[in-house]
């Protein structure tokens, strides 16, 4: 008879990093199409993106990585 192993309730640090990286790539796919902001597809993709950001914050305890990229000041050319 085999015993069942109790599964962890939370992701470990490596799994969280992998999840955030995958979510970042997914965000790029969601926001890539240049479609009209007044269209239904745009609103649906934006809602999915919002849910993705909330999930990253809940799981990783930090904001989505693309938020810090978009709010950083532009680099000056050297």
C-alpha positions in Angstrom: 0.0 0.0 0.0 1.4 3.4 -1.0 1.0 6.4 1.2 0.0 9.8 -0.2 2.4 12.6 0.2 0.9 15.8 1.5 1.3 18.5 -1.2 2.7 21.9 -0.2 0.2 24.7 0.1 2.5 27.3 -1.4 5.0 27.6 -4.3 8.6 27.6 -3.3 10.9 30.5 -4.3 12.1 28.9 -7.5 8.5 28.1 -8.6 7.4 31.7 -7.8 10.2 33.0 -10.0 9.3 30.7 -12.8 5.6 31.7 -12.5 6.4 35.4 -12.6 8.7 34.9 -15.6 6.0 33.0 -17.4 3.4 35.6 -16.5 5.7 38.4 -17.8 5.9 36.6 -21.1 2.2 36.1 -21.2 1.6 39.8 -20.5 3.7 40.6 -23.6 1.5 38.4 -25.7 -1.7 40.0 -24.2 -0.6 43.5 -24.8 1.1 43.0 -28.2 -1.9 43.3 -30.5 -2.4 46.8 -31.6 -6.2 46.9 -31.5 -8.6 49.6 -30.8 -9.1 50.3 -27.1 -12.8 50.7 -27.8 -13.1 47.1 -29.0 -14.4 44.1 -27.0 -11.2 42.1 -27.5 -9.1 44.9 -26.1 -11.3 45.1 -23.0 -11.2 41.4 -22.5 -7.4 41.2 -22.8 -7.1 44.2 -20.4 -9.3 42.4 -17.9 -7.2 39.2 -18.1 -4.1 41.3 -17.7 -5.5 42.9 -14.6 -6.3 39.5 -13.1 -2.8 38.4 -13.9 -1.3 41.4 -12.1 -3.5 40.7 -9.0 -2.4 37.1 -9.0 1.3 37.9 -9.2 0.9 40.3 -6.3 -0.9 37.7 -4.2 1.5 34.8 -5.0 4.9 36.6 -5.2 4.2 39.4 -2.8 5.4 42.0 -5.3 4.0 43.9 -8.2 4.2 42.6 -11.7 7.6 43.2 -13.3 6.2 45.2 -16.2 4.8 47.8 -13.8 8.3 48.8 -12.6 9.5 48.8 -16.3 6.7 51.1 -17.4 7.1 53.5 -14.4 10.9 53.8 -14.6 12.3 57.0 -16.0 13.8 56.9 -19.6 17.5 56.3 -19.8 19.6 59.1 -21.2 21.8 58.1 -24.1 25.6 58.2 -23.4 
